Amino acid sequence: MKNNPKVSILMNGYNAQKYLKEAIDSIYAQTFEDWEIIFIDNCSTDDTKKIVDSYDDKIKYYKTEKNISLGAARNFGLQYCKGEYLAFLDTDDIWFPKKLELQLLGLEKSKAYMSFTSVDFINIHNKIIDTKIIDDDDAKLCNQFKKYTINMQTVVINKKRFLPIFDETLTYAPDYKLFMSILAKSNGNVIVLSDVLVQYRIHSDSLSNKSIAVKYSEVKGILLFLKEHYSTQVNDCLTEFNFALLFNKINKAEYYLSENKFYEAAKIYKILKDVNNNLFIKSIFYKIPVFNKLFYNYLQYKNNKKLL
């Protein structure tokens, strides 16, 4: 293998043995073969290293000195990524065989900043529970303010156009800040593929399910960062930006619900009633002491059932 493959694939893992082999195998099954895996072990105590060591030298293993935040672990891995392009695969997700081939074909021709694709969401048994199909409009910053559709596992970044770095202060949304910054700087010079090329696993141990307390504040901070640093681009779609600020309040409502503060959540849902009628219905149920806990538990049950 040559010293500088075309694509560096950054994988970060902590006690990742459960789905790790399936994830790595999906990289080795790629029809595009000029890649390396940079695997960052965030001080695992299970068989993560043993599984990584069972592969050849296309996968390079590095271990952090101590367990650090995901953003910091990704930045630690970036220093070892020598490829012209950068891709990401977390240890419980899966690529389809033509992912890199199709994305590199477009990036090599266009010199775009980034490429991303549609994605399947799967549960712990690999059953598809949802699919996010994207189109050319998703390359526009304004549309991403209205509905964010970039899944990290689908992204390939052209490092000659944008040198990525993650904000290590963020727990929930370091990828959101990075990809929205790329969209803003590139003025939409990104490639969007409607093909479903990734399966993203949703389960109760996902980091996103453990960071509900900081989602609202982090997303708000990122939006204000974008307005400050990319003011021209944001001002061109100020209506959509203000919608994103408003809609982010749902994250605060979800935190209140997790703390059994149903009345506080109900007030937020009422404010957002013009965004979605279902939120107004939720505001009514969460205001009624007899029903609020039962209603919350029912919705949680329905959500968890999809993951099993």
Secondary structure, DSSP 8 states (H G I E B T S, - for coil): --SS-SEEEEEEESS-HHHHHHHHHHHHT-S---EEEEEEE-S--SSHHHHHHTS-TTEEEEE-SS---HHHHHHHHHTT--SSEEEE--TT-EE-TTHHHHHHHHHHHH--SEEEEEEEEE-TTS-EEEEE---GGGGSHHHHHHS----GGG-EEETTT------TT-SS-HHHHHHHHHHHHHTT--EEEEEEEEEEE--TT-GGGG-TTTHHHHHHHHHHHHHHHSHHHHHTTHHHHHHHHHHTHHHHHHHHHHTT-HHHHHHHHHHTTTT-HHHHHHHHHHH-HHHHHHHHHHHHHHHHHHH-
